[in-house]
Amino acid sequence: LMSQEAKKVDRRNFLNYTIAVVVTGLLVGLGTYYLTPKGGEKTVTVEKTVTSTVTVSPTITVTSPTTTAPQKTLRVLGFSGSLGDPHIPVFDEFSKQKNVKIEYIRIGYDELAEKAVSLLQAGSSEFDIIFQDDPFFPRLASKGWIAPLDTLGLKKDSDVFESLWDLGSWPTPPYMGAVPPGERNKEPHIYALPHCGGPGEFYGVRKDLLDQKGLSVPKNWDEALEVAKAFYDPNKPFYGWVCRGTKGDPIAFDSMTFLYDYGMPYMFNDNWEPQFNSPEAVEGFQMFLNFAKYAPPGLPTYGATEYALEFINGRVASGMINPGDVVADIEKPGSASAGKLLWMFPPTGPKARKGVLGVFTVVVNNFSKNKDLAIDLLNYLISEEGQMIFATKGKGWPIRRSLWKKSEINQDPVFKPLYPALPDFLDSKPIPYPRTTEWLTMVDIYGGYLNAALIGQLSAKEALDKAASEITDYLKRIGYIK
């Protein structure tokens, strides 16, 4: 994911834009092809037993004659890059055990969001399983485009963190905030399986640097601000703080913890009236802006790559960090912060200590002709065996609580820095982005004004008031607010 060349990367586009097609089958093994979507045809031979012809066009098609005859084929549309990689060994093992061929087509984040909607809106059965970011799935569930997994046999295992089951439910439980008009009275079902990326914003601080100055690990945001001040030296340059500041989703997600911790109960009340410009929320956002004084000057353009590089290059002491996006890069050999960074649940505010949840999910196409087989694959993915493969071979963080207690997981170089912070975070009932079919439009408005405050064009109150006014007008137009 990371390179020494800074690229604009955030939660909506940090994935690399390649297509990987993975075809698995009994006695065949796993083939992975990385293609640039420019059209044309490429023939690839994998392990001398499979010849696949891949045609890449506006509609992606895959044909893969094999030396064996799998009973059925599952087609999975997923993310390219680091979010899709951990699933490959799981799919490979499932295909061998079940004599099933899995065609795993992987595309970029924005393309996936658009393609999923166009396919489902048309009632297409082209793909059986589709990956989605969690803010997208409320629209898919409310439209009836994705299948209720619990009615088809997905086993709600109590070893899987409850907050993930809640996030994948529709309507989501009341503690996660408002749902669109007419949705709250629907019978809840599990429509998505949140299990990779994220799972939310953590606070990271260089423990070795704290020790050098005789400073304690901060317990609240006031103490964390003092840490940022203590290490800020732009002449070196060395910075006290870093996070994502790009307009839209990045700054919205990275600042949200502050608003909750300073007393905002939810971004919207049950009538979809904004709460994010309350006095408490303004105070929280102002605290976020206070931290930005001790950040690199380019913070308003920073995404995941940029803030990770500050830690990797040893130029920052603390910041907001999203484990699923960057832990493997920050903790890899050669990183100046490897083994030195304390990953923790963010410090507390004067009113609360809230986590903000954001996880990538998989859903089953309601128009699929292979729902039973798709459910079998998801049950295998969340099983203890499947999750051990996902973690130890795929290097994706496990969603089963018991696995975090195993040394194979909590002593693994990728996961050791996240233990026990990640399990504790998921057990805290963190709050996700607002559960709405309209969040992508709303976050562009909201995050745009936050970024304007970050670059000094607006005060904290002006930014939040303007965002609240514009979003209220939008929600009135679409019928959320009467």
C-alpha positions in Angstrom: 0.0 0.0 0.0 2.7 2.5 1.0 5.5 3.8 -1.2 8.0 6.5 -0.7 6.2 8.7 -3.2 3.3 10.3 -1.4 -0.1 9.7 -3.1 -3.5 11.0 -2.3 -5.1 8.1 -0.4 -8.0 8.0 1.9 -10.7 5.7 3.1 -12.6 6.0 -0.2 -9.6 5.6 -2.6 -6.6 4.2 -0.8 -6.9 0.9 -2.7 -4.7 0.5 -5.8 -6.7 0.5 -9.0 -5.9 -2.9 -10.5 -8.1 -5.8 -11.2 -7.1 -9.2 -9.7 -8.9 -12.2 -10.9 -8.5 -15.3 -8.7 -9.8 -18.6 -10.0 -9.7 -21.5 -7.5 -10.7 -25.1 -8.0 -10.2 -28.6 -6.6 -6.6 -29.9 -7.3 -6.0 -26.7 -9.2 -4.7 -24.4 -6.5 -5.0 -20.6 -6.7 -4.3 -18.4 -9.7 -4.1 -14.6 -9.3 -3.9 -12.2 -12.2 -3.3 -8.5 -11.9 -4.5 -6.6 -14.9 -4.9 -2.9 -15.7 -8.4 -2.3 -16.9 -7.6 -1.0 -20.4 -9.5 -3.5 -22.5 -8.2 -6.4 -24.5 -7.5 -10.0 -23.7 -4.7 -11.8 -21.9 -4.1 -15.6 -21.6 -2.3 -16.7 -18.5 -1.2 -20.2 -17.5 -1.2 -20.9 -13.7 0.6 -23.8 -12.1 0.6 -25.6 -15.5 -2.9 -26.9 -14.9 -5.2 -23.9 -15.7 -5.4 -21.7 -18.7 -7.6 -18.7 -18.2 -8.7 -16.2 -20.8 -9.6 -12.9 -19.2 -11.4 -10.2 -21.2 -11.3 -6.8 -19.5 -14.0 -4.3 -20.8 -16.7 -2.3 -19.2 -18.3 -5.6 -18.3 -15.6 -7.9 -16.9 -15.8 -11.6 -18.0 -13.7 -14.5 -16.9 -13.5 -17.9 -18.4 -11.3 -20.6 -16.9 -11.3 -24.1 -18.4 -9.7 -26.5 -15.9 -8.4 -30.0 -15.8 -11.1 -30.9 -13.2 -14.8 -30.3 -13.2 -15.9 -28.4 -10.1 -19.5 -28.9 -9.1 -20.4 -25.2 -9.0 -18.9 -21.8 -9.5 -19.1 -18.8 -7.1 -18.4 -15.3 -8.5 -17.1 -12.8 -6.0 -16.7 -9.0 -6.7 -14.2 -7.5 -4.3 -11.6 -4.9 -3.6 -8.2 -4.7 -5.2 -5.1 -4.3 -3.0 -4.7 -5.0 0.7 -8.3 -5.3 1.5 -8.8 -8.2 -0.9 -5.6 -10.1 -0.4 -6.4 -11.8 3.0 -9.3 -13.6 1.4 -7.3 -15.4 -1.2 -5.9 -18.3 1.0 -9.4 -18.7 2.6 -11.1 -19.0 -0.8 -8.4 -21.4 -1.9 -8.9 -23.7 1.0 -12.7 -23.6 0.7 -12.6 -24.4 -3.0 -10.5 -27.5 -2.3 -12.7 -28.7 0.5 -16.0 -28.2 -1.4 -14.9 -28.8 -5.0 -16.0 -25.3 -5.9 -14.5 -22.9 -8.4 -14.3 -19.3 -7.1 -13.9 -16.5 -9.6 -12.7 -13.5 -7.6 -12.8 -10.3 -9.5 -11.2 -7.4 -7.8 -11.5 -3.7 -8.7 -10.9 -0.3 -7.2 -13.0 1.2 -4.5 -15.0 3.7 -6.5 -15.5 1.3 -9.4 -16.8 -1.3 -7.0 -19.3 1.0 -5.4 -20.7 2.1 -8.8 -20.6 -1.4 -10.3 -22.4 -3.0 -7.3 -25.3 -0.5 -7.5 -25.7 -0.8 -11.3 -25.7 -4.6 -11.1 -28.1 -4.9 -8.2 -30.4 -2.2 -9.5 -30.7 -4.2 -12.7 -31.4 -7.4 -10.8 -28.3 -9.0 -12.2 -27.1 -12.4 -10.8 -23.6 -12.0 -12.3 -21.9 -12.0 -8.9 -22.9 -14.0 -5.9 -20.9 -12.2 -3.2 -20.0 -8.5 -3.3 -17.7 -6.5 -1.1 -18.8 -3.1 0.1 -17.7 -0.4 2.5 -20.1 -0.2 5.5 -21.6 3.3 4.6 -22.9 1.8 1.3 -24.8 -1.2 2.6 -27.8 0.6 4.2 -28.9 1.7 0.7 -28.5 -1.9 -0.6 -30.4 -3.4 2.3 -33.2 -0.8 2.3 -33.7 -1.5 -1.5 -34.0 -5.3 -1.0 -31.0 -5.9 -3.2 -29.0 -8.0 -0.8 -30.0 -11.1 1.0 -30.8 -11.4 4.8 -27.9 -13.7 5.7 -29.4 -14.9 9.0 -32.5 -16.3 7.2 -30.3 -18.2 4.8 -28.2 -20.0 7.4 -25.4 -17.6 8.4 -24.5 -18.6 11.9 -24.3 -15.7 14.4 -21.4 -17.0 16.3 -21.0 -15.4 19.8 -17.2 -15.5 19.4 -17.5 -12.8 16.7 -17.5 -9.3 18.1 -21.0 -8.2 18.8 -20.4 -4.7 17.4 -19.6 -6.3 14.0 -22.9 -8.2 14.0 -24.7 -4.9 14.9 -23.0 -3.0 12.1 -24.0 -5.7 9.6 -27.6 -5.6 10.7 -30.4 -3.6 9.1 -31.9 -1.7 10.7 -29.0 -1.2 13.0 -29.6 -1.1 16.7 -30.7 2.2 18.2 -27.3 2.8 19.9 -25.8 3.2 16.5 -28.0 6.2 15.8 -30.9 7.2 13.5 -31.9 5.2 10.4 -33.8 6.6 7.4 -37.6 7.3 7.6 -39.6 4.1 7.5 -36.7 1.8 8.3 -36.7 1.6 12.1 -39.9 -0.5 12.3 -38.6 -3.2 9.9 -37.6 -6.5 11.5 -33.8 -6.5 11.9 -31.7 -9.0 10.0 -28.0 -9.5 9.3 -27.4 -8.3 5.7 -23.6 -7.7 5.8 -20.5 -9.3 7.3 -18.1 -6.6 8.5 -14.7 -8.1 8.8 -11.8 -6.3 7.2 -10.1 -2.9 7.0 -10.7 -0.4 9.7 -12.0 -1.1 12.3 -11.9 2.6 13.3 -9.7 5.4 14.5 -7.0 4.7 17.1 -4.6 7.1 18.8 -0.9 6.3 18.3 2.0 7.7 20.2 5.7 6.9 20.2 6.3 5.3 23.6 10.1 5.6 23.2 9.9 9.3 22.8 7.6 9.7 25.8 10.1 7.8 27.9 13.0 10.0 26.7 11.1 13.1 27.9 9.7 11.4 31.1 6.2 11.9 29.9 3.3 9.5 30.7 0.9 8.0 28.1 -1.9 10.5 27.8 -5.2 9.5 29.3 -7.3 12.4 28.0 -7.2 14.8 25.1 -5.7 17.7 27.1 -2.8 15.5 28.0 -2.5 14.3 24.4 -2.3 18.0 23.3 0.5 18.6 25.6 2.4 15.6 24.1 1.9 17.1 20.6 3.2 20.5 21.8 6.2 18.9 23.5 7.5 17.3 20.4 6.7 19.9 17.8 9.8 21.3 16.2 9.2 22.4 12.6 12.9 23.3 12.1 14.1 19.7 12.3 11.4 19.0 10.9 9.6 16.9 13.6 5.9 17.1 14.3 3.8 16.4 17.4 0.6 15.4 15.6 -0.7 13.9 12.3 -4.0 12.6 10.9 -6.0 12.8 7.7 -7.1 16.3 6.7 -8.3 15.9 3.1 -11.8 17.3 2.5 -14.7 14.9 2.5 -14.5 11.5 4.2 -10.9 11.6 5.6 -11.2 14.7 7.8 -14.8 13.8 8.7 -13.8 10.4 10.0 -10.6 11.4 11.8 -12.2 14.3 13.7 -15.4 12.6 14.7 -14.1 11.1 17.9 -13.4 14.6 19.2 -17.1 15.6 18.7 -18.4 12.6 20.5 -15.9 12.9 23.3 -16.8 16.5 24.0 -20.5 15.7 24.3 -22.2 15.2 20.9 -24.6 12.3 21.4 -25.1 11.5 17.7 -24.5 13.4 14.5 -28.3 13.5 13.9 -31.2 13.0 16.2 -34.0 10.6 15.3 -35.7 13.2 13.1 -32.5 13.7 11.1 -31.8 17.2 12.5 -28.1 17.8 12.7 -26.5 17.7 16.2 -22.9 18.2 15.0 -23.1 22.0 15.4 -24.1 21.9 19.0 -21.9 23.8 21.5 -20.4 20.5 22.6 -19.6 19.4 19.0 -18.1 22.8 18.2 -15.8 22.5 21.3 -14.7 19.1 20.2 -13.9 20.2 16.6 -12.0 23.2 18.0 -9.9 20.7 20.0 -9.2 18.8 16.7 -8.1 22.1 15.2 -5.8 22.8 18.2 -4.0 19.6 17.5 -3.5 20.6 13.8 -1.3 23.5 15.0 1.4 20.9 15.7 1.0 18.9 12.5 3.0 19.1 9.2 2.0 22.1 7.0 0.5 19.8 4.4 -2.1 18.3 6.7 -5.2 19.6 4.8 -4.1 17.4 1.9 -3.1 14.3 3.9 -4.7 10.9 3.4 -3.7 7.5 4.8 -0.4 7.3 2.8 0.8 10.7 3.9 0.2 10.3 7.6 1.7 6.8 7.5 4.8 8.0 5.9 5.3 10.5 8.7 5.5 7.6 11.1 7.5 5.4 8.8 10.1 8.2 8.2 10.2 9.0 12.0 9.0 12.6 11.7 6.0 12.5 14.1 5.3 11.6 17.7 1.5 11.0 17.8 -1.7 11.0 15.7 -4.9 9.4 14.7 -4.3 6.1 12.9 -6.5 3.5 11.3 -5.0 0.0 11.9 -6.5 -1.8 9.0 -5.2 0.7 6.6 -1.6 1.2 7.7 -0.4 -1.1 10.5 1.5 -3.5 8.2 3.4 -0.6 6.7 4.1 1.4 9.9 5.3 -1.8 11.7 7.3 -3.3 8.9 11.1 -3.6 9.1 12.8 -0.4 8.1 10.0 1.9 9.5 11.4 4.3 12.1 8.3 3.7 14.2 8.3 -0.1 14.1 8.0 -1.6 17.5 7.9 1.9 19.1 4.4 3.0 18.5 1.7 2.5 21.1 -1.6 1.8 19.4 -4.5 2.6 21.7 -8.1 3.4 22.1 -8.2 7.2 21.8 -8.0 9.2 25.0 -11.1 10.3 26.8 -12.8 13.7 26.4 -14.5 15.7 29.1 -17.9 14.0 28.4 -17.2 10.6 26.9 -14.7 8.2 25.4 -16.3 7.0 22.1 -14.9 4.9 19.4 -15.8 5.5 15.7 -16.4 2.3 13.8 -15.7 1.8 10.1 -15.3 -1.7 8.6 -15.5 -3.1 5.1 -18.1 -5.8 4.5 -19.3 -8.6 2.3 -22.9 -9.0 1.2 -24.8 -11.7 -0.8 -26.6 -10.7 -3.9 -30.3 -11.2 -3.5 -30.6 -12.2 -7.1 -27.8 -14.8 -6.9 -28.7 -18.4 -8.0 -26.1 -19.7 -5.5 -27.1 -18.2 -2.2 -26.7 -21.5 -0.3 -23.1 -21.9 -1.5 -22.4 -18.2 -0.8 -23.6 -18.7 2.8 -21.4 -21.8 3.1 -18.4 -19.7 2.1 -19.2 -16.9 4.5 -19.7 -19.5 7.3 -16.3 -20.9 6.5 -14.8 -17.4 6.4 -16.0 -16.6 10.0 -15.2 -20.1 11.3 -12.2 -20.6 13.6 -10.4 -22.5 10.8 -11.3 -19.8 8.2 -10.3 -16.9 10.5 -6.9 -18.6 11.4 -6.2 -18.8 7.7 -7.4 -15.3 7.1 -5.1 -14.0 9.9 -2.0 -16.2 9.7 -1.8 -16.6 5.9 -3.7 -13.6 4.7 -2.6 -11.2 7.4 -6.1 -9.8 8.0 -7.1 -9.1 11.6 -9.4 -11.8 13.0 -13.0 -11.0 14.0 -13.2 -13.9 16.5 -12.5 -12.7 20.1 -10.9 -16.0 21.2 -8.3 -15.9 18.4 -6.8 -12.7 19.8 -5.9 -14.7 23.0 -3.7 -17.2 20.9 0.0 -16.5 20.7 -0.1 -17.2 17.0 -2.1 -14.0 16.7 -1.2 -11.7 19.5 2.5 -12.3 19.0 2.4 -12.0 15.2 4.4 -8.9 14.2 1.3 -7.5 12.3 -1.2 -8.0 15.2 1.0 -7.7 18.3 0.9 -3.8 18.3 -3.0 -4.0 18.1 -3.4 -6.2 21.2 -5.4 -5.6 23.3 -6.4 -2.3 21.8 -8.3 -3.7 18.9 -10.4 -6.2 20.8 -11.1 -3.6 23.5 -12.2 -1.1 20.8 -14.7 -3.6 19.3 -16.1 -4.5 22.7 -16.7 -0.8 23.5 -19.8 -0.5 21.2 -18.2 2.1 18.9 -20.5 4.2 16.8 -20.3 4.1 13.0 -21.0 6.8 10.4 -24.7 7.8 10.3 -26.8 4.9 8.9 -28.3 6.5 5.9 -28.6 5.9 2.2 -27.3 9.4 1.6 -24.1 9.6 3.5 -21.7 9.9 0.6 -23.5 13.1 -0.5 -23.6 14.4 3.1 -20.0 13.6 3.9 -18.8 15.5 0.9 -20.7 18.6 2.2 -19.7 18.1 5.8 -16.0 17.2 5.2 -15.7 20.1 2.8 -16.5 22.6 5.4 -14.3 20.9 8.0 -11.4 21.2 5.6 -12.2 24.9 5.1 -11.8 25.3 8.8 -8.5 23.4 8.8 -7.0 25.7 6.3 -8.2 28.8 8.2 -11.0 30.0 6.0 -13.7 29.4 8.6 -13.9 29.1 12.4 -15.0 25.8 13.9 -18.5 27.1 14.6 -18.8 28.7 11.1 -17.8 25.4 9.4 -20.2 23.2 11.4 -23.1 25.7 11.1 -22.7 26.0 7.4 -22.5 22.2 7.0 -25.6 21.8 9.2 -27.5 24.3 7.1 -26.6 22.8 3.8 -27.2 19.2 4.9 -30.6 20.2 6.4 -31.7 21.7 3.1 -30.6 18.5 1.3 -32.4 16.3 3.8 -35.6 18.3 3.4 -35.4 18.0 -0.4 -35.2 14.2 -0.2 -37.9 13.8 2.5 -35.7 12.9 5.5 -36.9 16.1 7.3 -40.5 17.0 7.0 
